[in-house]
Amino acid sequence: MTMRLVSWKRWLGSTLVAGLLGGCSGTQFYGNPEYPRPASQTPLDYFSVNWWASLSPPATLEYGPRETASPAYDPVSRTAIALTRDGYARGVGPDGKVKWLYKTASRFSAGPRVVDGIVYVPGGDGVLYALDAATGDEKWKYVAGEALATVPVVSEGLVLVASESDTLFAVKVTDGQWAWQYRRDPPTGFTVRGASRPLVREGVAYIGFSDGYIVALSADDGGVTWERSLSGSGSEFLDVDSSPVMDANGQLYVTSYKSGIFALEADSGDVVWSTSVPGMTGLLLSGQVLFATGDGRVDAYLAETGRLLWSHPLGERAAFTPVFAKGMLMVPTSGSLLFLEPKTGRSRIAWNPGGGITAPPFVAGRQVFVLSNNGFLYSIDLNGIQG
């Protein structure tokens, strides 16, 4: 297979927009990253691009390509791993060149997880793969039979991954043998695309489902500890698809697409507080602040009480799961990657390398890996926000 690679060092392109206030009212720049462009006229130094690699560029007449799988990184072999819509898993070296390829039978919905040099790959073909992160060699695979849709979680000798059909699978890290599974019946109406990645704490796995329930399961055998309905009655868009997050005091946070954000007692599922803001699908907890993303907005809440601290409007755009790095909140959106001040919600930069960004970036210290919807993988260095 012939691959076109582009590797440019220390590039800061004209796809940056600075000083954007409120709802990102500044001009957006779009372009094909294969072609050089002059440096931005604004003296910005928030980040710089080390290299980019063209992994799965849009095909002729392909409309609105989307890459939904977040990249990952193996620090030992210095290999970035990207899963793309053409069904390939790729390992990319520190020079931006592809080191290895692994072909699967379908596109990917979610990114991989790297632990101890092994990359766990959730296949859209219904197979969970364990590959050597440095070489791409297959260690084992488990045939789940359902399209896998979450980044795998590795905990206490098990790999946990959820499917698009509302099944949570647990297999053994050593050989991929089945350990247990838990399934709920999806609702009869429309659901939101995606699935909830389980959160494992102190032997309990917390996970949401498309029928509007969040469930606490024993990580040992999948037994139910408690379950809680968050979306009320109805049959459409009940999804609890956000990955749950938990604070140091054992308070659990999760979203219902229909009903809003919920804070729950982790040991019982009792509701501590909730909002009435629908359409939220992503959560990030940093200190005492809970960041939420979804349809047309990015919000920040005081985690203890649910008080709204700020809201950043996005108009018609959707925001996906954010990450936090070097003092900046990085929010992938259907239009660009936003760099927000976490205290105020002010947008410092909106960067669109072409096609927008759906997959959450992967943060490895000051280095961040970004997969654009046009199938380009970027390695960028963050300098952060001063002051």
Buried (B, 14 or more C-beta within 10 A) or exposed (E): EEBEBBBBEEBBBEBBBBEBEEEBEBEBBEEBBBEEEEEBEEEBEBBBBBBBBBBBBBEEEEEEBBBBBBBBBBEEBBBBBBBBBBBBBBBBBBBBEBBBEBEBEBBBBBBBBBBEBBBBBBBBBBBBBBBBBBBBEEBBBBEBEBBBBBBBBBBEEBBBBBBBBBBBBBBBBEEBEEBBBBBBEBBEEEBBEBBBBBBBBEEBBBBBBBBBBBBBBBBBEBEEBBEBBBBEEEEBBBBBBBBBBBBEEEBBBBBBBBBBBBBBBBEEBEEBBBBEBBBBBBBBBBEEBBBBBBBBBBBBBEBBEBEEBBEBEBEEBBBBBBBBBBBBBBBBBBBBBBBBBBEEBBBBBBBBBBBBBBBBBBBBEEBBBBBBBBBBBBBBBBBEBEE
